[in-house]
Amino acid sequence: MNEFMMIFRSAPMNTELSPEQMQASIKLWQDWIGGIAAQGNFMSTERLSSSGKTLKSDGVTTDGPYAEVKEIVGGYLIATADSLEDAMKLAEGCPILQMGGHVEVREIIKMS
């Protein structure tokens, strides 16, 4: 089996979720990730902070994520699958899709 990274992208949220909305969102993610784990394909996942910095090729450091971006990377999941097509099937139920976001799926190439 190969390893694939699913990168979750969406537009930045301009409103805060209520505690009930947050719990409902967490449950959707837990159920989706739990389904991948139940199939034996789950490896790891993490949410990313909304703040950070970027080092550019000219040595300039800027605060990030960029204010001018239309979408942010909110997190990732690493799963195993036999092929990119199989990994895409695992991505189909991702809750970010219900919020208008998308999932980028890429095979992880091991460094030897």
C-alpha positions as CSV (number, residue, x, y, z in Angstrom):
1,M,0.0,0.0,0.0
2,N,1.1,3.5,-0.7
3,E,0.7,6.6,1.5
4,F,-1.4,9.6,0.4
5,M,-1.8,13.0,2.0
6,M,-5.1,14.7,1.8
7,I,-4.8,18.5,2.1
8,F,-7.9,20.3,3.2
9,R,-8.5,23.7,1.6
10,S,-11.3,26.2,2.1
11,A,-12.1,29.9,2.1
12,P,-11.3,31.6,5.4
13,M,-14.2,31.7,7.8
14,N,-15.4,35.2,8.5
15,T,-17.8,34.1,11.3
16,E,-17.4,32.2,14.5
17,L,-19.3,29.0,14.9
18,S,-21.6,28.5,17.9
19,P,-20.6,25.8,20.3
20,E,-23.4,23.6,18.9
21,Q,-22.2,24.2,15.3
22,M,-18.6,23.4,16.4
23,Q,-19.7,20.1,18.0
24,A,-21.7,19.2,14.9
25,S,-18.6,19.9,12.7
26,I,-16.3,17.9,14.9
27,K,-18.7,15.0,14.8
28,L,-18.7,15.0,11.0
29,W,-14.9,14.9,10.9
30,Q,-14.7,12.2,13.6
31,D,-17.2,10.1,11.7
32,W,-15.4,10.5,8.4
33,I,-12.0,9.8,9.9
34,G,-13.4,6.9,11.9
35,G,-14.7,5.4,8.6
36,I,-11.2,5.5,7.1
37,A,-9.8,4.0,10.2
38,A,-12.4,1.2,10.2
39,Q,-11.1,0.2,6.8
40,G,-7.6,0.1,8.1
41,N,-6.4,3.0,5.9
42,F,-5.9,5.8,8.6
43,M,-2.4,6.8,9.5
44,S,-2.6,10.3,11.0
45,T,-4.2,13.7,10.8
46,E,-3.8,17.2,12.3
47,R,-5.4,20.6,12.1
48,L,-3.1,23.5,11.2
49,S,-2.9,26.8,13.1
50,S,-4.4,29.9,11.3
51,S,-1.2,31.8,11.9
52,G,2.4,31.3,10.7
53,K,5.2,32.8,8.6
54,T,6.5,32.3,5.1
55,L,10.1,32.4,4.0
56,K,10.4,33.5,0.4
57,S,13.2,32.6,-2.0
58,D,14.7,36.0,-1.7
59,G,15.1,35.6,2.1
60,V,12.1,37.8,3.0
61,T,9.9,36.6,5.8
62,T,6.3,37.5,5.8
63,D,3.4,36.8,8.2
64,G,1.0,34.2,6.9
65,P,-1.2,32.8,5.8
66,Y,-1.4,35.6,3.2
67,A,-4.1,38.2,3.5
68,E,-4.7,38.1,-0.2
69,V,-5.3,34.4,-0.5
70,K,-8.8,33.2,-1.3
71,E,-8.4,29.9,0.5
72,I,-6.3,28.4,3.4
73,V,-4.9,25.0,4.2
74,G,-6.7,24.0,7.3
75,G,-5.2,20.6,7.9
76,Y,-4.3,17.2,6.5
77,L,-4.8,13.5,6.8
78,I,-2.4,10.7,5.8
79,A,-4.0,7.5,4.7
80,T,-2.9,4.3,2.9
81,A,-4.5,3.2,-0.4
82,D,-3.5,0.9,-3.3
83,S,-3.8,3.7,-5.8
84,L,-4.6,7.4,-6.3
85,E,-8.1,6.4,-7.4
86,D,-8.6,4.5,-4.2
87,A,-7.3,7.4,-2.1
88,M,-9.7,9.7,-4.0
89,K,-12.6,7.4,-2.9
90,L,-11.6,7.8,0.7
91,A,-11.6,11.6,0.2
92,E,-15.2,11.6,-1.1
93,G,-16.9,11.9,2.3
94,C,-14.7,14.6,3.7
95,P,-16.7,17.3,5.6
96,I,-14.7,20.1,4.0
97,L,-16.6,19.4,0.8
98,Q,-19.9,20.2,2.5
99,M,-18.5,23.6,3.3
100,G,-17.5,24.5,-0.2
101,G,-13.8,23.5,0.3
102,H,-11.8,20.9,-1.5
103,V,-9.4,18.0,-0.8
104,E,-6.1,17.8,-2.6
105,V,-4.8,14.2,-2.7
106,R,-1.2,13.5,-3.3
107,E,1.0,10.4,-3.0
108,I,3.8,10.6,-0.5
109,I,7.1,9.7,-2.1
110,K,9.5,8.3,0.5
111,M,13.0,9.7,0.6
112,S,15.6,7.0,0.6
